[in-house]
Every structure is written in structure tokens, then in C-alpha cells.
């Protein structure tokens, strides 16, 4: 990764959309989805079982892929 700092953004929590459905479904990890949506992320890299269980839904609804680090490295090798 050439310049990872160029990929990072500061996003105040107060600016994130609170999705009650997600909050009830996955608890405190809702912010990962909110951040991903707010920056139009292509993927979330995680081992969180709740987020992984939503893999298909997030792909269909938001076009966000949920991957483990191994899946990411395999899928996005240069």
C-alpha cells in the first residue's frame, strides 16, 4: 500500500446515520456499517461473526463486500 494515510478519513460519530435495524441486529458494531456507507466503502475487513453473517445483505443493499483479511489478500493480490 503506497500511501495508506490518503485512504483514511476522520468521520465524527455524530455525523453517522443511526440505523435502528442494524443497531438491534448487531449491537455496537453498527458504526462499522454506518462508516462504510458514509464513505462508500468497497469492503469491510473483519472477523466479526455478525458482520460476516450479513455478507450477502450488505453486498446486495450497499455493494459492500465483507471479507476476512485472508479473503481480502486472496481477492485483491496485485
C-alpha distances in whole Angstrom, upper triangle without the diagonal:
4,6,6,10,10,10,12,16,19,22,25,27,30,28,27,30,32,32,35,35,31,33,36,34,31,32,29,26,27,25,22,23,25,21,20,23,23,19,20,17,16,16,17,15,18,21,24,27,28,25,25,28,28,25,27,29,25,24,28,28,25,23,20,19,20,18,18,15,16,17,13,12,15,15,12,11,10
4,6,9,9,10,13,16,19,22,26,28,31,29,28,31,33,34,37,37,34,35,38,36,33,34,32,29,29,27,24,25,26,23,21,24,24,20,21,18,18,18,19,19,22,25,27,30,31,28,28,32,31,28,30,31,28,27,30,30,27,25,23,22,23,21,21,18,20,21,17,16,19,18,15,14,12
4,5,6,7,10,13,16,19,22,25,28,26,26,28,31,32,35,35,32,33,36,35,32,32,30,27,28,25,22,24,24,20,20,22,21,18,19,17,18,18,19,18,21,25,26,30,30,27,28,31,30,28,30,31,27,27,30,30,26,24,22,22,23,22,22,19,21,22,18,17,21,20,17,17,16
4,5,5,7,10,13,16,20,22,25,23,23,25,27,29,32,32,29,29,33,31,28,29,26,23,24,21,19,20,21,17,17,20,19,15,17,15,15,15,16,15,18,21,23,26,27,24,24,28,27,25,27,28,24,24,27,27,23,22,20,19,20,19,19,16,19,19,16,16,19,19,16,16,16
4,5,5,8,11,14,17,20,23,21,21,24,27,28,31,32,29,29,33,32,29,29,26,23,24,21,19,21,21,17,17,20,18,15,17,15,17,17,17,17,20,23,24,28,28,25,26,30,28,27,29,29,26,26,29,28,24,24,21,22,22,21,21,19,22,23,19,19,23,22,19,20,19
4,6,8,11,14,18,20,23,21,21,24,26,28,31,32,29,30,33,32,29,30,27,24,24,21,19,21,20,16,16,18,17,13,15,14,16,17,17,18,21,24,26,29,29,26,27,30,28,26,29,29,25,25,28,27,23,22,20,21,22,22,22,20,23,23,19,20,23,22,19,20,19
4,7,10,13,16,18,21,19,19,21,24,25,28,29,25,26,30,29,26,27,24,21,21,18,16,17,17,13,13,15,14,10,12,10,12,13,14,14,17,21,22,25,25,22,23,26,24,23,25,25,21,21,24,23,19,19,16,17,18,18,19,17,20,20,16,17,20,19,16,18,17
4,7,9,13,15,18,16,16,19,21,23,26,27,24,24,28,27,24,24,21,19,19,16,14,16,15,12,12,14,13,10,13,11,14,14,14,14,17,20,21,24,24,21,23,26,24,23,25,25,21,22,25,23,20,20,17,18,18,19,19,18,21,21,18,19,22,21,19,20,21
4,6,10,12,15,13,13,16,19,21,24,25,23,23,27,26,24,23,21,18,18,14,14,15,14,10,11,13,11,9,12,11,15,15,15,16,19,22,22,25,25,22,24,26,24,24,26,25,21,22,25,23,19,20,18,19,20,21,22,21,24,24,21,22,25,24,22,24,24
4,7,9,12,11,12,15,18,20,23,25,22,22,25,26,23,22,19,18,17,13,13,15,13,10,12,14,11,10,14,14,17,18,17,18,20,23,22,26,25,22,25,27,25,25,27,26,23,24,26,24,21,22,20,21,21,22,23,22,26,26,23,25,28,27,25,27,27
4,6,9,7,8,12,14,16,19,21,19,19,22,23,21,20,17,15,14,11,11,13,10,8,11,12,9,9,13,13,17,17,16,18,19,22,21,24,23,20,23,25,23,23,26,24,20,22,24,22,19,20,18,20,20,22,23,23,27,26,24,26,29,27,26,28,29
4,5,6,7,11,13,16,19,21,19,18,22,23,21,19,16,16,14,11,13,14,11,10,13,14,11,12,16,16,20,20,19,21,21,24,23,26,24,22,25,27,25,25,28,26,22,25,26,24,21,23,21,23,23,25,26,26,29,29,27,29,32,31,29,32,33
4,5,5,9,10,13,15,18,16,14,18,19,17,15,13,13,11,8,11,12,9,9,12,13,11,13,16,17,20,20,18,20,20,22,20,23,21,19,23,24,22,23,26,23,21,23,25,22,20,22,20,22,21,24,25,25,29,28,26,29,32,30,29,32,33
4,6,8,9,13,15,18,17,15,19,20,19,17,15,15,13,11,14,14,11,11,15,14,12,15,18,19,22,22,21,23,23,26,23,26,23,22,25,27,24,26,28,25,22,25,26,23,21,24,22,25,24,27,28,29,32,32,30,32,35,33,32,35,36
4,7,9,12,15,18,16,16,19,21,20,18,16,16,14,11,13,13,10,9,13,12,9,12,15,16,20,20,19,22,23,26,24,26,23,21,25,26,23,24,26,23,21,23,24,21,18,21,20,23,23,25,27,28,31,30,28,31,33,31,30,33,34
4,6,9,12,14,13,12,16,17,16,15,13,13,10,8,10,10,6,7,10,9,7,10,13,14,18,18,16,19,20,22,20,22,20,18,21,22,20,21,22,20,17,20,21,18,15,18,17,20,20,22,24,25,29,27,25,29,31,29,28,31,33
4,6,9,12,11,11,14,15,15,14,14,13,10,9,11,10,6,9,11,9,8,12,13,15,18,18,17,21,21,23,21,22,19,17,21,21,18,20,21,18,16,19,19,16,14,17,16,20,20,23,25,26,30,28,26,30,32,30,29,33,34
4,6,9,8,8,11,13,12,11,11,11,8,8,11,10,7,10,13,11,11,15,16,17,20,20,18,21,21,22,19,21,17,16,20,20,17,19,21,18,16,19,20,16,15,19,18,20,20,23,25,27,30,28,27,31,33,31,31,34,36
4,5,5,6,9,10,11,11,11,11,8,9,11,9,8,11,13,11,12,16,16,17,19,19,17,20,20,21,18,19,15,14,18,17,14,17,18,14,13,17,17,14,13,17,16,19,18,22,24,26,29,27,26,30,31,29,30,33,35
4,5,5,6,8,10,10,11,12,9,11,14,12,11,15,16,15,16,19,20,20,22,22,20,23,21,23,19,19,16,16,19,18,15,19,19,16,16,19,19,16,16,20,19,21,20,24,25,28,31,29,29,32,34,32,33,36,38
4,5,5,6,9,10,12,12,9,12,14,12,12,16,16,15,17,20,19,20,21,20,19,21,20,21,18,17,13,13,16,15,13,16,16,13,13,17,16,14,15,18,17,19,18,22,24,27,29,27,27,31,32,30,31,35,37
4,5,5,6,7,9,9,6,9,10,8,9,13,13,12,15,17,17,17,19,17,15,18,17,17,14,14,10,10,13,12,10,13,15,12,11,15,15,13,13,16,15,17,15,18,20,23,26,24,24,27,29,27,28,31,34
4,5,6,5,7,8,5,9,11,10,10,13,15,14,16,19,19,19,21,19,17,19,18,18,15,15,11,12,15,15,13,16,18,15,15,18,19,16,17,20,18,19,18,21,22,24,27,26,26,29,31,29,30,33,36
4,6,6,9,10,9,12,14,13,14,17,18,18,20,22,22,22,24,22,20,21,19,20,16,15,12,13,16,15,13,17,18,16,16,20,20,18,19,22,20,21,19,22,23,26,29,27,28,31,32,31,32,36,38
4,6,9,9,8,12,13,12,14,17,17,17,19,22,21,21,22,20,17,19,17,17,13,12,8,10,13,11,10,14,15,13,13,17,17,16,17,19,18,18,16,19,20,23,26,24,25,28,29,28,29,33,36
4,7,6,6,10,10,10,12,15,15,16,18,20,20,19,20,18,15,16,14,14,10,10,6,8,11,10,10,13,15,13,13,17,18,16,17,19,16,17,14,17,17,20,23,22,22,26,27,26,27,30,33
4,6,6,9,11,11,12,15,16,17,18,21,21,20,22,20,17,18,15,15,12,12,9,11,14,14,13,16,19,17,16,20,21,19,19,21,19,20,17,19,20,22,25,24,24,28,29,29,29,32,35
4,5,7,9,10,11,13,15,16,17,19,20,19,21,19,16,17,14,15,11,13,11,11,15,15,15,17,20,18,17,20,22,20,19,22,19,20,17,19,19,21,24,24,24,27,29,28,28,31,34
4,5,6,7,9,10,12,13,15,16,17,16,18,15,12,13,11,12,9,11,9,8,12,13,12,14,17,16,14,17,19,18,16,18,15,16,13,15,16,18,21,20,20,23,25,24,25,28,30
4,5,5,6,9,10,11,12,15,15,15,17,15,12,14,13,15,12,13,10,9,13,14,12,14,16,14,12,16,17,15,14,17,14,16,14,16,18,20,23,22,21,24,26,25,25,29,31
4,5,5,6,8,10,10,12,14,13,16,14,12,14,13,15,13,15,13,11,15,16,14,16,18,16,14,17,19,16,15,17,14,16,14,17,18,19,23,22,21,24,26,25,25,28,30
4,5,5,6,9,10,11,12,10,13,11,8,10,10,12,11,13,11,9,12,14,12,13,16,15,12,14,17,15,13,14,11,13,11,13,14,16,19,18,17,20,22,21,21,24,26
4,5,5,6,9,10,10,9,11,10,8,11,12,14,12,14,11,9,12,13,10,11,13,12,9,12,14,11,10,12,9,11,10,13,15,17,20,19,17,21,23,21,21,24,26
4,5,5,6,9,10,10,13,12,11,14,15,17,15,17,15,12,15,17,14,15,17,14,11,14,16,13,11,13,11,14,14,17,19,20,23,22,20,24,26,24,23,27,29
4,5,5,6,8,8,12,11,10,13,14,17,16,18,16,13,16,18,16,16,18,16,13,15,17,15,12,14,11,14,14,16,18,19,22,21,19,22,24,22,21,25,26
4,6,6,6,5,8,8,7,11,12,16,15,17,15,12,14,16,14,13,15,14,10,12,14,12,9,10,8,10,11,13,16,16,20,18,16,19,21,19,18,22,23
4,6,5,6,9,10,10,14,16,19,17,19,17,14,16,18,14,14,15,13,10,11,13,10,7,9,8,12,13,16,19,20,23,21,19,22,24,21,21,24,26
4,6,8,11,12,13,16,18,21,20,22,20,17,19,21,18,18,19,17,14,15,17,14,11,13,12,15,16,19,21,22,25,23,21,24,26,24,23,26,27
4,5,9,11,12,15,17,21,20,23,21,18,20,22,19,18,19,18,14,15,17,15,11,12,11,14,15,17,20,20,23,22,19,21,24,21,20,23,24
4,7,9,11,14,17,20,20,22,20,17,18,20,17,16,17,16,12,12,14,12,8,9,8,11,13,16,19,19,22,20,17,20,22,19,18,21,22
4,6,8,11,14,17,17,19,18,15,16,18,16,14,15,15,11,11,14,13,9,8,6,9,10,13,15,16,18,16,14,17,19,16,15,18,19
4,7,10,13,17,17,19,18,14,15,17,15,12,14,14,10,9,12,12,9,7,5,6,9,11,14,14,16,14,11,14,16,13,12,15,17
4,6,10,13,14,15,15,11,12,14,13,10,12,13,10,9,13,13,10,8,5,4,6,7,10,11,13,11,9,12,14,11,11,15,17
4,6,10,10,12,12,9,9,13,11,10,13,13,10,11,14,14,12,11,7,6,5,6,8,9,12,11,9,13,15,13,13,16,19
4,7,9,12,13,10,9,13,13,11,14,16,13,13,17,17,15,14,10,8,6,5,5,6,9,9,7,10,12,12,12,15,17
4,5,8,10,8,8,11,12,11,15,16,13,15,18,18,17,16,12,10,7,6,5,7,10,10,10,12,14,14,15,18,21
4,6,9,8,7,10,12,12,15,17,15,17,20,20,19,19,15,13,9,8,6,8,10,11,12,14,15,16,17,19,23
4,6,5,6,9,10,11,15,15,14,16,19,19,18,18,15,13,10,10,9,11,14,14,14,17,19,19,20,23,26
4,6,5,6,9,10,13,14,14,16,18,19,19,19,16,14,11,11,10,14,15,15,16,19,20,20,22,24,28
4,5,5,7,9,12,12,12,14,16,16,16,17,15,14,11,12,13,16,18,17,18,21,22,21,23,26,29
4,5,5,7,10,10,9,11,14,14,13,14,11,10,7,9,10,14,16,14,15,18,19,18,20,23,26
4,5,5,9,10,9,11,14,15,14,14,11,9,6,7,8,12,13,12,13,16,17,16,18,21,24
4,6,8,9,10,11,13,14,15,15,13,12,9,11,12,16,17,15,17,20,20,19,21,24,28
4,6,5,6,8,10,10,11,12,10,10,8,11,13,17,18,16,17,20,20,19,21,24,27
4,6,5,6,9,10,10,10,8,7,5,8,11,14,15,13,13,17,17,15,17,21,24
4,6,5,6,8,10,9,9,8,8,11,14,17,18,15,16,19,19,17,19,22,25
4,5,5,6,8,9,9,10,10,13,16,20,21,18,18,22,22,19,21,25,27
4,5,5,5,6,6,7,8,11,15,17,19,16,16,20,20,18,19,23,25
4,6,6,4,5,5,8,11,15,17,18,15,15,18,18,15,17,20,23
4,6,6,8,9,11,15,18,21,22,19,18,22,22,19,20,24,26
4,6,8,11,12,16,20,22,24,21,20,24,24,21,22,26,28
4,5,9,11,15,18,20,22,19,18,22,22,19,20,23,25
4,7,10,13,16,18,20,17,15,19,19,16,16,20,22
4,7,10,13,15,17,14,13,16,17,14,15,18,20
4,6,10,12,13,10,9,13,14,11,12,16,18
4,7,10,12,9,9,13,13,12,13,16,19
4,6,8,6,6,9,10,9,11,14,17
4,5,5,6,9,10,10,12,14,17
4,5,5,6,9,10,10,12,15
4,5,5,6,9,10,11,14
4,6,5,6,8,10,14
4,5,5,6,8,11
4,6,5,6,9
4,6,6,10
4,6,9
4,6
4
